[in-house]
Amino acid sequence: MEMRVIRAGMLTTVQDLGRRGHLAEGVPAGGAADPFAFRVANLLVGNPEDAPALEITLTGPELEFAEAAWVAVCGARFDEMPSWRPFRVEQGGRVRFGRRLQGCRGYLSVSGGIDVEPALGGRGTFLAARLGGFHGRALRDGDVIRTMPSARHPAGHWSIDERILPHYSNEPTVRVMPGAHAAEFGTALYSGRFGVTPMSDRMGIRLDGPRLERSATADLLSAAVAPGTVQVPPDGHPIVLMADAQTLGGYPRVAHAAGVDMPLLAQLAPGDSVRFIRSSVAEAHALSHAQERRIGLLRQGLAGKFMSP
């Protein structure tokens, strides 16, 4: 089956849940910036949770389907677009994204998953290296995307209980654990609201707000960083590293965001804001386990809601 890109939107890429085992070579894991929304979108159309799907940033695409298909859109909400439930697109039908209502990134899954070749063990797009996804780049008007055959499709009319969703907001509170250099910055990270600047992307979210002053002056050696690391450059305005973050960094590391709250960060658009609250590794693990239980219950609940074509 094929989808034709009528309009590509601002930044629409093929993503998965990341590639593993290449950090030492400088290749980030990448994958969906909001893995929760990505996984649920796939579950809603009967796909494996890591099946390649589209990540849509701020402005959605318009897609035409050569054959009938089931799709789901999760994450950011768009006007006149069903969210967090599957819906059918007929042969020759189009999916159009209206005005963005909340969030930054939406995920569109198609029954069967998008058909792209793996690169270094992953199918997601790493734009900086033109690696993976659809020819290593964002979609363009006129592109034709192939999808895999679907072994099953949703039966009946249903939706999920949205109480399982992260607490998406345009001003969330994100839990962080102190980083290696937290003592050099005092409590400034927890003292106010930080605005999301337009200089934010899949590599990192640049923030503006209370300036973080470092008490030490010694230079630092570059060290390993990962999505969720909060770095402080010389200007004192923190950067939260995201899915396509570099693997090494030389800026001080003031904190690290809990994995369970990364979806909240992924859905921040320019002009939104965030507050940080101190957490612990033990709490972060407990929160992650609780989220996996919720996804497991969703997976179990969906088991009887599909039928063969």
Secondary structure, DSSP 8 states (H G I E B T S, - for coil): -EEEEEE--SEEEEE-S---S-GGGT------SSHHHHHHHHHHTT--TTS-EEEEESS--EEEESS-EEEEEEEEEETT---SSEEEE-TT-EEE---EEEEEEEEEEETT-B----BTTB-S-BGGGTBSTBTTB---TT-EEEB---S-EE-SS----GGGS----SS-EEEEEE-TTGGGSTTGGGSS-EEE-SS--SSEEEEESS----S-------EE--TTEEE--TTS--EEE-TT--SEE-S-EEEEE-GGGHHHHHT--TT-EEEEEE--HHHHHHHHHHHHHHHHHHHHHHTTSEE--
